[in-house]
Amino acid sequence: MVVYYCGDCGVELSEKDKNCPACGSKKRKAILQVGENLGIHDQVIGKGKEAGIKKPIKEFKIGDDFHRNSKKWNHREMYIDRKNDKYEEIIKNKNTGEIIHKCKEPLSQHIGHGDASIKNNKKLDW
C-alpha cells in the first residue's frame, strides 16, 4: 500500500491532491507500506544431570510448539523424570487455553510417540 505525504509539512495526502491542503506545497513523498504478520515463539528447555549417569535424570520443555498436522502454534509443557519413571505432557490452544492433549503416565510405558516411535520402529538390517 502506498501512502502519500506532503514533502514540506508531512500532512498525509490523498492520491488526488495536487497541492498540500495545509501548506500549499507541491512536494510529495510516497511511502510504500508492507505488512506481514511476524510472530515470535519461545520455549524454555532444561535438563538435570547426575554424575555417572549418561542421560539427564530430569528434563522439561515449556513454551510454544508447532503442530505439523494442524499447522498451528500451541502451548506445550513436557516433563520427564527418569529416576521416578514419570512422563507428563499437556498441550493447550494458545488463544483459548483449551486442552488439546494431556498425558500423565510412567515413562517406561510412554512408547510409540514422537521420537519414541522412531526408536521403537527401527528396522534391523542384519
C-alpha positions in Angstrom: 0.0 0.0 0.0 1.3 3.4 -0.9 0.7 6.4 1.4 1.4 10.0 0.2 2.7 12.8 2.5 3.5 16.4 1.9 7.2 16.9 1.3 7.3 20.1 3.4 4.9 19.7 6.4 4.3 16.0 6.5 0.5 16.0 6.3 -1.0 12.8 4.8 -2.3 13.4 1.3 -4.8 11.6 -0.9 -3.7 10.3 -4.3 -5.7 13.1 -6.0 -4.2 16.0 -4.0 -2.0 18.2 -6.3 -1.1 20.6 -3.5 -1.0 20.1 0.2 -4.2 21.3 1.8 -2.3 22.5 4.9 0.6 24.5 3.4 0.0 24.5 -0.4 3.3 22.8 -1.2 3.6 20.7 -4.4 6.2 18.4 -2.9 5.1 14.8 -2.3 6.6 11.9 -0.5 5.3 8.4 -1.4 5.9 5.7 1.2 5.3 2.0 0.5 4.0 0.2 3.5 4.5 -3.5 3.6 2.7 -5.5 6.3 3.3 -9.1 7.3 2.4 -11.0 10.4 5.5 -11.7 12.4 5.2 -14.0 15.4 7.8 -14.7 18.0 7.7 -18.1 19.6 9.8 -19.1 22.5 10.5 -22.2 24.5 12.4 -22.9 27.7 14.3 -26.2 27.9 16.0 -27.6 30.9 17.9 -30.8 31.8 19.1 -32.1 35.2 22.1 -34.4 35.1 23.7 -36.6 37.8 27.3 -37.7 37.9 27.9 -41.1 36.4 24.5 -41.3 34.6 24.6 -40.7 30.8 21.1 -39.4 30.2 19.6 -36.5 32.1 17.6 -37.6 35.1 15.1 -34.8 34.6 14.1 -32.8 31.5 11.4 -30.2 30.8 10.2 -28.1 27.8 7.8 -25.3 28.3 6.6 -22.9 25.6 5.4 -22.6 22.0 5.3 -25.7 19.9 4.3 -26.0 16.2 1.9 -28.9 15.4 2.7 -30.0 11.8 -0.7 -31.7 11.1 -2.9 -28.7 12.2 -0.3 -26.1 11.1 -0.9 -24.2 14.4 1.2 -23.0 17.3 0.2 -24.3 20.7 1.5 -24.1 24.2 3.2 -27.2 25.4 4.6 -28.3 28.7 6.5 -31.6 28.9 8.2 -33.1 32.0 10.4 -36.2 32.2 11.6 -37.7 35.4 13.7 -40.8 34.7 14.6 -41.5 38.3 10.9 -41.7 39.3 9.7 -43.1 35.9 7.3 -40.2 35.2 6.2 -38.6 32.0 3.8 -35.6 31.8 2.7 -33.6 28.8 0.0 -31.0 28.3 -0.8 -29.2 25.1 -3.1 -26.2 25.1 -4.6 -23.9 22.4 -2.5 -20.7 22.6 -5.5 -18.5 22.1 -8.3 -20.1 24.1 -6.4 -22.2 26.7 -8.4 -25.3 25.7 -6.6 -28.5 26.5 -5.8 -30.3 23.2 -3.8 -33.2 24.7 -2.9 -34.4 28.2 -0.8 -37.3 29.1 0.4 -38.5 32.5 2.0 -42.0 32.7 5.1 -43.9 33.7 7.9 -43.0 31.4 8.6 -46.7 30.8 5.1 -47.0 29.2 5.4 -43.9 27.0 6.4 -45.6 23.8 5.2 -45.1 20.2 5.0 -41.3 20.5 7.1 -38.7 18.7 10.8 -39.5 19.0 10.0 -42.7 20.9 8.0 -44.1 17.9 11.0 -43.7 15.6 13.3 -45.5 18.0 10.9 -48.4 18.6 10.1 -48.9 14.9 13.6 -49.1 13.5 14.2 -51.9 11.0 17.1 -54.1 11.7 19.3 -54.7 8.6 21.3 -57.7 9.6 
